[in-house]
Amino acid sequence: MPGTWNKYLQIVFVSLASCFLLNSQQKPDLDKTRHVHEDMQMPNSSQKDVVTHIQNVHRHQRNNLSGSIENEYEQDEVGETNLIKNGIFWNDFAESFVPKGLSYTNSIKLVEYFRDQPVKSIKSANGKACGDGIVELVDGTRMCVRHDDKLFKVYAEALAFYLSRLLRLDNVPEVFLAAINGSSTRWNGLELNALTWKENDIVAVIKWIANASLETFIPPIIRAAYATGEPVTNAVIHDTKYLSGNTAAISELVQWGSLIVFDNLIGHYDRLVLYQTFGKRGLSRRSLASSLYNSLKSQNSKIWLIDNESAFFYQYKSRDPTYNHFQLIKLHDKMLKTMCIFQSSLVNELRKLSEHPSAFKRLWGYASSFEPLFDSFQKDYRFDVFARLFDTRLNQIIEWIDHCQNIRSES
Protein backbone atom coordinates (compact mmCIF):
# COMPACT_ATOMS: atom_id res chain seq x y z
CA MET A 1 0.00 0.00 0.00
CA PRO A 2 2.75 2.58 0.71
CA GLY A 3 4.17 2.00 -2.78
CA THR A 4 0.75 2.57 -4.33
CA TRP A 5 0.29 5.76 -2.32
CA ASN A 6 3.69 7.04 -3.54
CA LYS A 7 2.65 6.40 -7.13
CA TYR A 8 -0.57 8.34 -6.52
CA LEU A 9 1.39 11.30 -5.12
CA GLN A 10 3.65 11.17 -8.18
CA ILE A 11 0.67 11.46 -10.50
CA VAL A 12 -0.75 14.38 -8.47
CA PHE A 13 2.57 16.23 -8.81
CA VAL A 14 2.73 15.64 -12.59
CA SER A 15 -0.83 16.93 -13.01
CA LEU A 16 -0.30 20.03 -10.87
CA ALA A 17 2.94 20.88 -12.66
CA SER A 18 1.25 20.51 -16.03
CA CYS A 19 -1.65 22.74 -14.99
CA PHE A 20 0.81 25.39 -13.83
CA LEU A 21 2.64 25.24 -17.16
CA LEU A 22 -0.61 25.69 -19.08
CA ASN A 23 -1.81 28.62 -16.99
CA SER A 24 1.52 30.44 -17.09
CA GLN A 25 2.21 30.31 -20.82
CA GLN A 26 2.11 33.49 -22.86
CA LYS A 27 -0.07 33.87 -25.93
CA PRO A 28 1.96 34.56 -29.08
CA ASP A 29 1.36 37.63 -31.21
CA LEU A 30 -0.76 36.23 -34.05
CA ASP A 31 0.31 39.04 -36.37
CA LYS A 32 3.91 37.84 -36.02
CA THR A 33 3.02 34.22 -36.74
CA ARG A 34 0.98 34.75 -39.90
CA HIS A 35 3.87 33.60 -42.07
CA VAL A 36 4.48 30.38 -40.15
CA HIS A 37 3.78 27.20 -42.12
CA GLU A 38 -0.01 26.70 -42.12
CA ASP A 39 -0.06 23.06 -41.02
CA MET A 40 1.97 23.82 -37.87
CA GLN A 41 -0.29 23.92 -34.80
CA MET A 42 -0.14 27.00 -32.61
CA PRO A 43 1.78 26.45 -29.33
CA ASN A 44 -1.17 27.04 -26.99
CA SER A 45 -3.47 24.45 -28.56
CA SER A 46 -0.68 21.87 -28.72
CA GLN A 47 0.31 22.54 -25.12
CA LYS A 48 -3.29 22.10 -24.03
CA ASP A 49 -3.43 18.69 -25.75
CA VAL A 50 -0.33 17.52 -23.88
CA VAL A 51 -1.54 18.73 -20.49
CA THR A 52 -5.05 17.34 -21.06
CA HIS A 53 -3.55 13.94 -21.79
CA ILE A 54 -1.52 13.99 -18.56
CA GLN A 55 -4.63 15.02 -16.60
CA ASN A 56 -6.64 12.19 -18.18
CA VAL A 57 -3.94 9.72 -17.14
CA HIS A 58 -4.16 11.17 -13.63
CA ARG A 59 -7.94 10.76 -13.43
CA HIS A 60 -7.84 7.17 -14.65
CA GLN A 61 -4.93 6.37 -12.36
CA ARG A 62 -6.84 7.73 -9.36
CA ASN A 63 -9.61 5.20 -10.07
CA ASN A 64 -7.15 2.34 -10.42
CA LEU A 65 -4.35 2.82 -7.90
CA SER A 66 -2.94 -0.64 -8.50
CA GLY A 67 -1.72 0.39 -11.97
CA SER A 68 1.28 2.42 -13.01
CA ILE A 69 1.91 5.14 -15.55
CA GLU A 70 3.71 2.64 -17.77
CA ASN A 71 0.76 0.22 -17.68
CA GLU A 72 -1.62 3.07 -18.41
CA TYR A 73 0.31 3.96 -21.54
CA GLU A 74 0.24 0.33 -22.66
CA GLN A 75 -3.55 0.22 -22.35
CA ASP A 76 -4.13 3.34 -24.50
CA GLU A 77 -4.33 3.15 -28.27
CA VAL A 78 -0.91 3.72 -29.75
CA GLY A 79 -2.12 5.12 -33.07
CA GLU A 80 -1.88 3.97 -36.65
CA THR A 81 1.91 3.90 -36.96
CA ASN A 82 4.78 3.46 -34.53
CA LEU A 83 7.40 6.23 -34.51
CA ILE A 84 10.12 4.56 -32.41
CA LYS A 85 12.60 1.74 -32.94
CA ASN A 86 14.71 -0.04 -30.33
CA GLY A 87 13.04 1.90 -27.53
CA ILE A 88 14.94 5.22 -27.82
CA PHE A 89 15.39 5.99 -31.54
CA TRP A 90 13.14 7.61 -34.12
CA ASN A 91 12.35 5.14 -36.87
CA ASP A 92 12.51 5.74 -40.61
CA PHE A 93 8.83 6.69 -40.73
CA ALA A 94 9.32 9.51 -38.22
CA GLU A 95 12.55 10.62 -39.88
CA SER A 96 10.82 10.79 -43.26
CA PHE A 97 8.93 13.91 -42.14
CA VAL A 98 12.14 15.85 -41.39
CA PRO A 99 13.09 18.20 -44.26
CA LYS A 100 16.51 17.24 -45.54
CA GLY A 101 19.27 19.78 -46.06
CA LEU A 102 22.34 19.33 -48.23
CA SER A 103 24.30 16.12 -47.91
CA TYR A 104 27.59 16.19 -46.07
CA THR A 105 29.61 16.24 -49.30
CA ASN A 106 27.49 18.87 -51.04
CA SER A 107 27.49 21.11 -47.98
CA ILE A 108 31.30 21.16 -47.86
CA LYS A 109 31.43 21.76 -51.63
CA LEU A 110 29.02 24.68 -51.26
CA VAL A 111 31.30 26.30 -48.67
CA GLU A 112 34.24 26.06 -51.06
CA TYR A 113 32.12 27.51 -53.85
CA PHE A 114 31.10 30.48 -51.67
CA ARG A 115 34.70 30.99 -50.61
CA ASP A 116 35.79 31.48 -54.23
CA GLN A 117 33.12 34.04 -55.10
CA PRO A 118 33.91 37.79 -55.08
CA VAL A 119 31.50 40.08 -53.22
CA LYS A 120 29.44 42.39 -55.46
CA SER A 121 27.77 44.56 -52.81
CA ILE A 122 27.56 44.98 -49.06
CA LYS A 123 25.18 46.68 -46.64
CA SER A 124 24.42 46.78 -42.92
CA ALA A 125 21.99 44.30 -41.31
CA ASN A 126 19.57 44.57 -38.40
CA GLY A 127 21.34 41.85 -36.45
CA LYS A 128 18.17 39.87 -35.69
CA ALA A 129 18.58 37.26 -38.38
CA CYS A 130 21.73 38.21 -40.26
CA GLY A 131 24.58 39.28 -38.02
CA ASP A 132 26.22 42.62 -38.78
CA GLY A 133 26.12 42.85 -42.55
CA ILE A 134 24.61 41.42 -45.72
CA VAL A 135 26.75 40.72 -48.77
CA GLU A 136 25.73 39.73 -52.27
CA LEU A 137 28.12 37.54 -54.23
CA VAL A 138 28.67 37.97 -57.95
CA ASP A 139 26.31 35.08 -58.67
CA GLY A 140 23.49 36.84 -56.77
CA THR A 141 23.73 34.77 -53.59
CA ARG A 142 22.99 36.74 -50.42
CA MET A 143 24.96 35.93 -47.27
CA CYS A 144 25.13 37.23 -43.72
CA VAL A 145 28.33 38.51 -42.12
CA ARG A 146 29.35 38.24 -38.47
CA HIS A 147 31.89 40.83 -37.38
CA ASP A 148 33.04 41.30 -33.81
CA ASP A 149 36.10 42.71 -32.09
CA LYS A 150 35.98 39.60 -29.89
CA LEU A 151 37.29 37.17 -32.48
CA PHE A 152 36.28 34.07 -30.55
CA LYS A 153 32.64 34.93 -31.38
CA VAL A 154 33.45 34.96 -35.10
CA TYR A 155 35.29 31.63 -34.91
CA ALA A 156 32.43 30.11 -32.90
CA GLU A 157 30.11 30.60 -35.89
CA ALA A 158 32.39 28.51 -38.10
CA LEU A 159 33.13 25.89 -35.46
CA ALA A 160 29.40 25.33 -34.82
CA PHE A 161 28.92 24.62 -38.52
CA TYR A 162 31.80 22.15 -38.72
CA LEU A 163 30.71 20.32 -35.58
CA SER A 164 27.19 20.01 -37.00
CA ARG A 165 28.56 18.43 -40.17
CA LEU A 166 30.87 16.17 -38.18
CA LEU A 167 27.77 14.93 -36.35
CA ARG A 168 25.84 14.66 -39.66
CA LEU A 169 23.37 17.40 -38.67
CA ASP A 170 22.21 19.80 -41.37
CA ASN A 171 20.51 22.54 -39.31
CA VAL A 172 23.41 25.01 -39.15
CA PRO A 173 23.88 27.21 -42.24
CA GLU A 174 27.13 26.94 -44.19
CA VAL A 175 29.90 29.29 -42.99
CA PHE A 176 33.36 30.33 -44.05
CA LEU A 177 35.85 32.78 -42.54
CA ALA A 178 37.31 35.67 -44.53
CA ALA A 179 39.90 38.35 -43.82
CA ILE A 180 39.01 41.91 -44.80
CA ASN A 181 41.39 43.07 -47.51
CA GLY A 182 40.22 45.95 -49.68
CA SER A 183 42.68 45.12 -52.45
CA SER A 184 41.77 41.41 -52.64
CA THR A 185 39.59 39.90 -55.35
CA ARG A 186 36.81 39.25 -52.85
CA TRP A 187 36.46 42.79 -51.41
CA ASN A 188 37.91 44.98 -54.16
CA GLY A 189 35.98 48.22 -54.81
CA LEU A 190 33.63 47.96 -51.81
CA GLU A 191 33.04 50.67 -49.18
CA LEU A 192 34.12 48.62 -46.17
CA ASN A 193 34.58 51.65 -43.91
CA ALA A 194 30.83 52.26 -43.93
CA LEU A 195 30.43 49.20 -41.68
CA THR A 196 33.29 50.10 -39.34
CA TRP A 197 35.23 47.08 -40.57
CA LYS A 198 38.98 47.46 -40.54
CA GLU A 199 41.64 46.05 -42.79
CA ASN A 200 42.64 42.50 -41.77
CA ASP A 201 39.56 42.00 -39.58
CA ILE A 202 38.27 38.43 -39.77
CA VAL A 203 34.55 37.89 -40.37
CA ALA A 204 32.27 34.87 -40.64
CA VAL A 205 30.28 34.77 -43.89
CA ILE A 206 27.12 32.75 -43.36
CA LYS A 207 24.54 31.37 -45.77
CA TRP A 208 21.32 33.40 -45.84
CA ILE A 209 18.18 31.35 -45.11
CA ALA A 210 15.52 32.82 -47.38
CA ASN A 211 11.77 32.88 -46.67
CA ALA A 212 12.17 31.74 -43.07
CA SER A 213 10.19 32.73 -40.00
CA LEU A 214 11.75 34.15 -36.84
CA GLU A 215 8.91 32.53 -34.86
CA THR A 216 10.15 29.14 -33.61
CA PHE A 217 8.86 27.32 -30.54
CA ILE A 218 9.97 24.51 -28.30
CA PRO A 219 7.51 21.63 -28.96
CA PRO A 220 4.81 21.43 -26.26
CA ILE A 221 5.68 17.85 -25.35
CA ILE A 222 9.22 19.01 -24.46
CA ARG A 223 7.83 21.94 -22.46
CA ALA A 224 5.67 19.51 -20.49
CA ALA A 225 8.71 17.29 -19.85
CA TYR A 226 10.64 20.33 -18.63
CA ALA A 227 7.83 21.24 -16.21
CA THR A 228 7.38 17.76 -14.79
CA GLY A 229 11.01 16.65 -14.79
CA GLU A 230 9.98 13.46 -16.61
CA PRO A 231 11.70 12.98 -20.01
CA VAL A 232 9.90 12.27 -23.25
CA THR A 233 10.04 8.49 -23.72
CA ASN A 234 8.65 5.93 -26.13
CA ALA A 235 5.50 5.59 -23.99
CA VAL A 236 4.91 9.34 -23.89
CA ILE A 237 5.31 9.60 -27.68
CA HIS A 238 2.77 6.86 -28.26
CA ASP A 239 0.20 8.52 -26.04
CA THR A 240 0.53 12.10 -27.22
CA LYS A 241 -2.58 12.69 -29.30
CA TYR A 242 -1.53 15.88 -31.05
CA LEU A 243 1.28 13.99 -32.85
CA SER A 244 -1.21 11.70 -34.57
CA GLY A 245 -1.30 12.63 -38.24
CA ASN A 246 0.52 15.92 -37.62
CA THR A 247 3.60 15.57 -39.79
CA ALA A 248 4.88 19.08 -39.03
CA ALA A 249 4.70 18.42 -35.26
CA ILE A 250 6.57 15.11 -35.65
CA SER A 251 9.18 16.82 -37.83
CA GLU A 252 9.84 19.59 -35.31
CA LEU A 253 9.96 17.20 -32.37
CA VAL A 254 12.56 15.01 -34.09
CA GLN A 255 14.63 18.07 -35.00
CA TRP A 256 14.47 19.78 -31.61
CA GLY A 257 15.40 16.55 -29.86
CA SER A 258 18.72 16.57 -31.72
CA LEU A 259 19.21 20.32 -31.52
CA ILE A 260 18.85 20.27 -27.74
CA VAL A 261 21.74 17.78 -27.62
CA PHE A 262 23.76 19.92 -30.05
CA ASP A 263 23.18 23.14 -28.09
CA ASN A 264 24.20 21.39 -24.89
CA LEU A 265 27.44 20.20 -26.48
CA ILE A 266 28.41 23.60 -27.90
CA GLY A 267 27.37 25.39 -24.69
CA HIS A 268 25.05 27.83 -26.46
CA TYR A 269 23.51 30.30 -24.03
CA ASP A 270 20.98 32.60 -25.70
CA ARG A 271 18.73 30.13 -27.46
CA LEU A 272 17.40 27.48 -25.05
CA VAL A 273 19.14 28.27 -21.75
CA LEU A 274 18.10 31.92 -21.98
CA TYR A 275 14.48 30.87 -21.56
CA GLN A 276 15.23 29.39 -18.19
CA THR A 277 16.90 32.49 -16.74
CA PHE A 278 15.58 35.76 -15.45
CA GLY A 279 15.13 38.77 -17.71
CA LYS A 280 17.72 41.51 -17.87
CA ARG A 281 16.12 43.39 -14.97
CA GLY A 282 15.36 40.29 -12.94
CA LEU A 283 11.64 41.10 -12.94
CA SER A 284 10.19 38.36 -15.08
CA ARG A 285 10.99 34.93 -16.44
CA ARG A 286 10.55 34.24 -20.13
CA SER A 287 7.98 31.54 -20.80
CA LEU A 288 9.12 28.39 -22.54
CA ALA A 289 6.03 28.86 -24.71
CA SER A 290 7.49 32.06 -26.17
CA SER A 291 9.27 32.25 -29.49
CA LEU A 292 12.94 31.27 -29.33
CA TYR A 293 15.85 33.54 -30.10
CA ASN A 294 18.53 32.69 -32.66
CA SER A 295 16.61 30.11 -34.65
CA LEU A 296 14.60 30.16 -37.86
CA LYS A 297 11.96 27.93 -39.41
CA SER A 298 11.70 27.47 -43.16
CA GLN A 299 8.33 27.13 -44.85
CA ASN A 300 8.83 23.35 -44.97
CA SER A 301 9.26 23.31 -41.14
CA LYS A 302 13.02 22.87 -41.19
CA ILE A 303 14.66 24.40 -38.11
CA TRP A 304 17.86 26.43 -38.52
CA LEU A 305 20.22 27.40 -35.70
CA ILE A 306 21.67 30.86 -36.34
CA ASP A 307 23.78 33.33 -34.37
CA ASN A 308 26.09 30.79 -32.74
CA GLU A 309 28.59 33.38 -31.53
CA SER A 310 27.94 32.57 -27.87
CA ALA A 311 28.93 28.93 -28.30
CA PHE A 312 32.16 27.23 -27.24
CA PHE A 313 34.62 29.89 -26.06
CA TYR A 314 32.19 32.45 -24.66
CA GLN A 315 30.09 30.09 -22.57
CA TYR A 316 32.18 26.96 -22.05
CA LYS A 317 33.80 28.54 -19.06
CA SER A 318 30.43 28.13 -17.32
CA ARG A 319 31.35 24.44 -17.05
CA ASP A 320 34.63 25.19 -15.35
CA PRO A 321 34.19 24.97 -11.53
CA THR A 322 36.72 27.80 -11.25
CA TYR A 323 34.10 30.29 -12.44
CA ASN A 324 31.25 29.05 -10.20
CA HIS A 325 28.54 29.14 -12.90
CA PHE A 326 26.70 26.20 -11.39
CA GLN A 327 23.27 27.63 -12.24
CA LEU A 328 24.07 27.64 -15.97
CA ILE A 329 25.27 24.03 -15.77
CA LYS A 330 22.03 23.09 -14.07
CA LEU A 331 19.92 24.79 -16.73
CA HIS A 332 21.84 23.19 -19.62
CA ASP A 333 21.40 19.76 -18.07
CA LYS A 334 17.73 20.23 -17.23
CA MET A 335 16.96 20.97 -20.87
CA LEU A 336 19.08 18.03 -22.08
CA LYS A 337 17.15 15.67 -19.83
CA THR A 338 13.78 16.48 -21.34
CA MET A 339 14.34 13.98 -24.17
CA CYS A 340 14.97 10.23 -24.12
CA ILE A 341 14.30 9.74 -27.85
CA PHE A 342 17.10 10.42 -30.31
CA GLN A 343 18.08 10.27 -33.96
CA SER A 344 20.23 7.15 -34.27
CA SER A 345 22.55 8.89 -36.77
CA LEU A 346 23.37 11.57 -34.20
CA VAL A 347 24.01 9.04 -31.44
CA ASN A 348 26.28 7.01 -33.73
CA GLU A 349 28.38 10.09 -34.57
CA LEU A 350 28.55 11.19 -30.93
CA ARG A 351 29.89 7.76 -29.98
CA LYS A 352 32.42 7.83 -32.83
CA LEU A 353 33.64 11.23 -31.71
CA SER A 354 33.96 10.07 -28.10
CA GLU A 355 36.15 7.14 -29.18
CA HIS A 356 38.93 9.48 -30.33
CA PRO A 357 41.80 9.95 -27.85
CA SER A 358 40.78 13.62 -27.81
CA ALA A 359 37.37 14.59 -29.17
CA PHE A 360 38.41 18.23 -28.97
CA LYS A 361 41.49 17.68 -31.15
CA ARG A 362 39.37 15.73 -33.60
CA LEU A 363 36.90 18.63 -33.90
CA TRP A 364 39.55 21.35 -34.09
CA GLY A 365 41.61 19.40 -36.61
CA TYR A 366 38.54 18.69 -38.74
CA ALA A 367 37.53 22.37 -38.83
CA SER A 368 41.11 23.47 -39.52
CA SER A 369 41.36 21.10 -42.49
CA PHE A 370 38.61 23.07 -44.25
CA GLU A 371 39.15 26.51 -42.75
CA PRO A 372 42.70 27.91 -43.21
CA LEU A 373 42.13 30.84 -40.84
CA PHE A 374 41.71 28.51 -37.86
CA ASP A 375 45.50 28.33 -37.72
CA SER A 376 45.64 32.05 -36.90
CA PHE A 377 43.24 31.83 -33.95
CA GLN A 378 44.63 33.64 -30.92
CA LYS A 379 44.27 31.16 -28.06
CA ASP A 380 43.47 32.50 -24.59
CA TYR A 381 41.96 31.15 -21.37
CA ARG A 382 38.59 30.61 -23.10
CA PHE A 383 40.23 28.31 -25.61
CA ASP A 384 42.01 26.42 -22.82
CA VAL A 385 38.77 25.87 -20.88
CA PHE A 386 36.95 24.71 -24.01
CA ALA A 387 39.81 22.35 -24.95
CA ARG A 388 39.87 20.89 -21.46
CA LEU A 389 36.13 20.38 -20.95
CA PHE A 390 34.77 19.47 -24.39
CA ASP A 391 35.49 15.74 -23.98
CA THR A 392 33.93 15.75 -20.53
CA ARG A 393 30.77 17.38 -21.83
CA LEU A 394 30.54 14.90 -24.71
CA ASN A 395 30.87 11.95 -22.33
CA GLN A 396 28.16 13.36 -20.05
CA ILE A 397 25.76 13.54 -22.99
CA ILE A 398 26.53 9.94 -23.89
CA GLU A 399 25.94 8.95 -20.28
CA TRP A 400 22.47 10.47 -20.52
CA ILE A 401 21.76 8.53 -23.72
CA ASP A 402 22.92 5.33 -21.99
CA HIS A 403 20.66 6.17 -19.06
CA CYS A 404 17.69 6.42 -21.42
CA GLN A 405 18.64 3.07 -22.95
CA ASN A 406 18.80 1.49 -19.50
CA ILE A 407 15.37 2.87 -18.57
CA ARG A 408 13.96 1.29 -21.70
CA SER A 409 15.67 -2.06 -20.97
CA GLU A 410 14.35 -2.16 -17.41
CA SER A 411 10.74 -1.28 -18.33
Long-range contacts (C-beta under 8 A, 24 or more apart in sequence): 4-65, 4-66, 5-65, 7-61, 7-65, 7-68, 7-69, 8-61, 8-62, 8-65, 10-69, 11-57, 11-58, 11-61, 11-62, 11-69, 12-58, 13-228, 14-54, 14-58, 14-228, 14-230, 15-54, 15-55, 15-58, 17-227, 17-228, 17-229, 18-50, 18-51, 18-54, 18-55, 18-224, 18-227, 18-228, 19-51, 19-55, 20-227, 21-47, 21-51, 21-223, 21-224, 21-227, 21-288, 22-47, 22-48, 22-51, 24-287, 25-223, 25-287, 25-288, 25-289, 26-287, 26-289, 26-290, 28-215, 28-217, 28-289, 28-290, 28-291, 32-214, 32-215, 32-291, 33-213, 33-215, 35-213, 35-215, 36-213, 36-215, 36-297, 37-213, 37-248, 37-297, 37-299, 37-300, 37-301, 39-246, 39-247, 39-248, 40-248, 40-249, 40-252, 40-301, 41-242, 41-246, 41-248, 41-249, 43-217, 43-220, 43-289, 44-289, 45-242, 46-219, 46-220, 46-242, 46-249, 47-220, 47-223, 47-224, 47-289, 49-220, 49-240, 49-241, 49-242, 50-220, 50-221, 50-223, 50-224, 50-240, 50-242, 51-224, 53-239, 53-240, 53-241, 54-224, 54-228, 57-239, 69-235, 70-235, 70-411, 73-235, 73-236, 73-238, 73-239, 74-235, 76-238, 76-239, 78-238, 78-239, 79-238, 79-243, 79-244, 80-244, 80-245, 82-238, 83-237, 83-238, 83-243, 83-250, 84-234, 84-237, 84-238, 84-341, 85-344, 86-344, 87-234, 87-405, 87-408, 87-409, 88-233, 88-234, 88-340, 88-341, 88-342, 88-401, 88-404, 88-405, 88-408, 89-341, 89-342, 89-343, 89-344, 89-347, 90-254, 90-257, 90-341, 90-342, 90-343, 90-344, 94-250, 94-254, 95-254, 95-343, 97-247, 97-248, 97-250, 97-251, 97-254, 98-251, 98-254, 98-255, 98-302, 99-251, 99-298, 99-300, 99-301, 99-302, 100-170, 101-170, 101-171, 101-302, 102-170, 102-174, 104-165, 104-168, 107-165, 107-170, 107-174, 108-165, 108-370, 110-174, 110-207, 111-174, 111-175, 111-176, 111-370, 114-141, 114-143, 114-174, 114-176, 114-205, 114-207, 115-176, 115-178, 117-141, 117-186, 118-185, 118-186, 118-188, 119-186, 119-187, 119-190, 121-190, 122-190, 122-191, 122-192, 122-195, 124-194, 124-195, 128-214, 129-209, 129-212, 129-214, 129-296, 129-306, 130-206, 130-208, 131-204, 131-206, 131-307, 132-195, 133-195, 133-197, 133-203, 134-208, 135-205, 141-208, 142-208, 142-210, 143-205, 143-206, 143-207, 143-208, 144-205, 144-206, 144-207, 144-208, 144-306, 145-203, 145-204, 145-205, 145-206, 146-203, 146-204, 146-206, 146-309, 147-195, 147-197, 147-201, 147-203, 148-309, 150-314, 151-202, 151-377, 151-378, 152-312, 152-313, 152-314, 152-380, 152-382, 152-383, 153-309, 153-310, 153-313, 153-314, 154-202, 154-203, 154-204, 154-309, 155-202, 155-204, 155-312, 155-313, 155-374, 155-377, 156-266, 156-308, 156-309, 156-310, 156-311, 156-312, 156-313, 156-314, 157-204, 157-206, 157-308, 157-309, 158-204, 158-367, 158-371, 158-374, 159-266, 159-311, 159-312, 159-363, 159-367, 160-266, 160-268, 160-305, 160-308, 160-311, 160-312, 161-308, 162-363, 162-366, 162-367, 162-370, 162-371, 163-262, 163-265, 163-266, 163-363, 163-367, 164-262, 164-305, 166-349, 166-353, 166-362, 166-363, 166-366, 167-262, 167-346, 167-349, 167-350, 167-353, 168-345, 168-346, 168-349, 169-258, 169-259, 169-262, 169-346, 171-255, 171-258, 171-259, 171-262, 171-302, 171-303, 171-304, 171-305, 172-304, 172-305, 172-308, 173-206, 173-207, 173-208, 173-209, 173-304, 173-306, 174-206, 174-207, 175-204, 175-205, 175-206, 175-207, 176-204, 176-205, 176-371, 177-202, 177-203, 177-204, 177-205, 177-371, 177-373, 177-374, 178-202, 178-203, 178-205, 178-373, 179-373, 202-373, 202-376, 206-306, 209-296, 209-298, 209-304, 209-306, 211-298, 211-299, 212-296, 212-297, 212-298, 212-299, 212-304, 213-296, 213-297, 213-298, 213-299, 214-291, 214-296, 215-291, 215-297, 216-291, 216-292, 216-295, 216-296, 216-297, 216-303, 217-289, 217-290, 217-291, 217-292, 218-256, 218-272, 218-275, 218-288, 218-289, 218-292, 219-249, 219-252, 219-253, 219-256, 220-289, 221-253, 222-253, 222-256, 222-257, 222-260, 222-338, 222-339, 223-288, 223-289, 225-338, 225-339, 226-288, 226-334, 226-335, 226-338, 231-337, 231-338, 231-339, 231-340, 231-404, 232-257, 232-338, 232-339, 232-340, 232-341, 233-340, 233-341, 233-404, 233-407, 233-408, 234-340, 234-341, 234-408, 235-411, 237-341, 248-301, 251-301, 251-302, 252-301, 252-303, 254-343, 255-302, 255-303, 256-303, 257-339, 257-341, 257-342, 257-343, 258-342, 258-343, 258-346, 259-303, 259-305, 260-335, 260-336, 260-338, 260-339, 261-336, 261-339, 261-342, 261-346, 261-350, 261-397, 262-305, 263-305, 263-335, 264-332, 264-333, 264-335, 264-336, 264-393, 264-397, 265-393, 265-394, 265-397, 266-308, 266-311, 266-312, 267-311, 267-312, 267-315, 267-316, 267-318, 267-319, 267-332, 267-393, 268-294, 268-305, 268-308, 268-310, 268-311, 268-315, 269-310, 269-314, 269-315, 269-318, 269-328, 270-294, 270-307, 270-310, 271-295, 271-305, 272-335, 273-328, 273-331, 273-332, 273-335, 276-331, 276-334, 276-335, 277-327, 277-331, 312-386, 313-382, 313-383, 313-386, 314-382, 316-382, 316-385, 316-386, 316-389, 316-390, 317-381, 317-382, 317-385, 319-385, 319-389, 319-392, 319-393, 320-385, 320-388, 320-389, 333-396, 336-397, 336-400, 337-400, 340-404, 340-407, 340-408, 341-404, 342-401, 342-404, 347-401, 350-394, 350-397, 350-398, 350-401, 351-398, 353-394, 354-391, 354-394, 354-395, 354-398, 358-391, 359-390, 359-391, 359-394, 360-386, 360-387, 360-390, 360-391, 363-390
